[in-house]
Each structure stands twice: as structure tokens, then as C-alpha cells.
Amino acid sequence: MFIGTAHAAPAAAAASGPDFLSFLPMVVIFVLFYFMLVRPQQKKAKELQNMIAALQKGDEVVTTGGAVGKVVKLAEQYVTLELSASTQVTFQRTAIQTVLPKGTLKDL
């Protein structure tokens, strides 16, 4: 009488597989991660490898431990540094951090 007939609501449309837009933020984050972190780190590692491969006798270098010296002897995996007039120490090539400009040791 006063109340009309109640009808069931129409069924919601079923989701049709994963939507590209839902993955877009994740893809953007991975792209940013690659260009801001991974790629610069790879470039820096490549520069370090090239620097270590180009070491020569007489180069003045700094090791990762902070030792400063002149390259006296080079081997395939090792380098001997002269830290002072009577002190020579052998390091692994990978321990070389930086090649200094010529004449830096005289200024120290």
C-alpha cells in the first residue's frame, strides 16, 4: 500500500584483469630508482676500475685506509707504495682510492 516493491540493485561490473594504471606508480618508482641510484653507482665503479687499471710507477695515490704514498712497484693484483724514504708497503690494487696530482707529496 504505502510501500512500493523493492527491487535488487544491479550487480557491479566484474573487474577485468589488472589495470595498467594501478602499476604505473610502481613502474615510475623503479625508473627513478634506476636513474638516481643504480646508474650513477655503476658509472662511479667503472671510473674507479679504469683508474686502477691505469696506475703507473711514480703515481701518487691515497688508499682507502688513508695511507698516502708513491707507487714503486706494480703487480697484477698488488701495488707497492713508498710511504716514506725507508718504508714500502704492499697493498691490493683495489685499496687505491684516488690518484693525486704530481707533486702533492712534496707539499705534505
C-alpha positions, 0 to 999 in steps of 0.5 A: 500500500504505502510501500512500493516493491523493492527491487535488487540493485544491479550487480557491479561490473566484474573487474577485468584483469589488472589495470595498467594504471594501478602499476604505473606508480610502481613502474615510475618508482623503479625508473627513478630508482634506476636513474638516481641510484643504480646508474650513477653507482655503476658509472662511479665503479667503472671510473674507479676500475679504469683508474686502477687499471691505469696506475703507473710507477711514480703515481701518487695515490691515497688508499682507502685506509688513508695511507698516502704514498708513491707507487714503486712497484706494480703487480697484477693484483698488488701495488707497492707504495713508498710511504716514506724514504725507508718504508714500502708497503704492499697493498691490493690494487683495489685499496687505491682510492684516488690518484693525486696530482704530481707533486702533492707529496712534496707539499705534505 
